[in-house]
């Protein structure tokens, strides 16, 4: 039954994203960061999807009155991410992966990535630059990923796993994953004349002898993922990425995001943001 529910959630998220509607504790500031001057209180638009600060999360797929009656007559209940994912030990990290800052920091930077869009690497670089001037007690960075090309699910899933298994290492991993995606695409165009859609991890290689992107990063972590654990971690990545993808579609619908990549600061969408735009929106 759980597999069916996850398949349903993943399919719904894919439909929403393709249709165009599209961590563990405190992470230390990167590169000698100093805290930016931000207010102690965040606007009402922040933290509405934060399961560490909210008991109930928004659901943009609420049933109609007739639907609730029908589901109730069959002994069912309205779908919610808490109900569907609560059996998973790290469901909160999956629906709200904090890669920088305190989970209950008042300010919030939400980053919605599309691994298949080259601009995601550029937008993420600006988020990383902004993070250098942020206080982790005052602002957090939360990442969501879509799966326009299926392999993005696995890459996002590893970011989630790292966020709580290897604290403070998720952000450099995302640097690597986004850069590697674009690098492999470019290499394929050069050697094959065209890039192929990354449906599986083995599509996302330039040569047959290459390790897939997320497998190649296992050895870069501190400590590395032991070889015996890598298959289990890889399976987890797929499942966690699907849960996160479902929430990505929820956020996109809730905030009215039309295209990924996107950055939402305290509930406000920033158009083509640079680091200065991001930090200014927190003040």
C-alpha positions, -999 to +999 in steps of 0.1 A: +000+000+000+028+024+009+045+018-025+012+026-042+008+058-022+043+070-031+038+062-067+006+083-066+024+112-048+053+111-073+030+110-103+010+140-089+041+159-084+055+152-118+022+163-134+022+196-115+058+203-122+058+194-159+026+213-164+045+245-155+029+251-121+051+239-117+194+183+081+203+181+108+209+209+134+226+242+128+250+245+099+280+268+104+283+298+081+304+291+051+337+308+043+340+328+074+305+343+072+294+370+095+257+375+104+237+399+082+215+424+100+180+408+098+149+414+120+142+390+148+107+383+136+098+369+102+068+378+081+037+356+081+047+341+048+077+323+063+077+288+078+043+278+067+057+245+054+081+240+083+072+208+102+094+218+132+073+250+136+039+240+123+017+211+134-003+212+101+012+219+067-007+234+037-023+210+013-031+223-021-049+191-031-077+192-006-108+171-013-141+187-022-170+183+002-183+155-020-149+139-022-146+139+016-179+122+019-170+096-006-136+089+009-151+087+044-178+062+032-149+039+021-132+042+055-105+065+041-092+100+050-080+130+031-044+128+020-018+148+038+020+147+037+021+141+075-001+110+072+015+095+041+051+101+052+050+098+090+061+062+089+095+073+076+121+080+103+132+113+086+100+125+070+105+160+083+139+163+067+124+149+035+095+174+033+117+203+046+154+197+041+173+225+059+208+227+045+219+258+063+209+273+096+187+264+125+154+246+117+135+271+138+153+302+126+127+330+121+137+338+085+135+314+056+151+311+022+134+284+001+152+272-030+133+253-057+157+236-081+152+219-114+184+199-119+176+197-156+177+235-160+212+249-164+201+280-146+197+261-114+235+260-110+237+298-114+208+305-090+223+281-064+257+299-067+239+331-057+222+314-027+256+301-016+271+336-019+243+351+002+248+324+028+282+337+036+267+368+052+239+351+071+236+342+107+224+305+111+204+315+142+184+340+122+180+325+087+178+290+072+181+277+036+157+249+026+159+231-007+133+214-029+139+196-062+117+186-091+122+156-114+116+169-149+143+144-157+139+115-134+175+113-121+170+146-103+150+127-077+180+107-067+203+137-065+178+156-043+174+125-022+211+124-015+211+161-004+184+151+021+203+121+034+235+143+038+216+170+056+211+148+086+237+121+082+266+144+074+258+179+089+272+209+071+280+189+040+248+192+020+256+226+004+289+216-011+272+184-024+246+205-042+274+226-057+289+193-071+256+178-082+244+208-101+278+215-117+282+178-126+248+177-143+257+205-166+292+192-172+280+157-182+254+173-205+281+193-222+304+163-225+276+143-241+269+170-266+306+171-275+311+134-278+277+122-290+264+152-308+235+155-283+227+151-246+203+124-235+175+128-209+188+116-175+161+090-168+184+068-147+218+074-130+236+057-159+222+081-184+240+109-165+275+098-174+298+111-201+316+077-205+304+041-198+332+038-172+320+068-152+303+065-118+269+081-117+269+116-101+256+107-066+276+074-064+307+094-072+301+117-042+298+089-016+336+088-013+339+126-010+318+128+022+334+129+056+332+101+066+327+084+032+297+061+027+310+025+032+307+004+000+284-021+018+259+007+027+259+024-007+230+004-023+208+011+007+216+048+006+210+049-031+175+033-026+168+058+001+177+087-022+151+077-047+123+074-021+133+106-002+136+125-035+100+115-044+086+128-011+105+160-015+093+163-051+057+161-039+063+190-015+080+209-043+048+208-063+029+219-031+051+249-026+050+259-062+012+258-062+009+276-028+032+305-036+023+307-073+057+298-087+055+295-125+090+283-133+120+267-117+146+274-105+130+299-080+139+315-047+113+324-021+124+346+008+100+348+038+071+340+015+080+364-014+092+351-048+124+367-060+127+370-098+162+361-111+178+368-077+214+376-070+230+373-036+222+410-028+185+405-036+184+375-013+200+392+017+181+425+012+148+406+012+155+394+048+157+429+062 
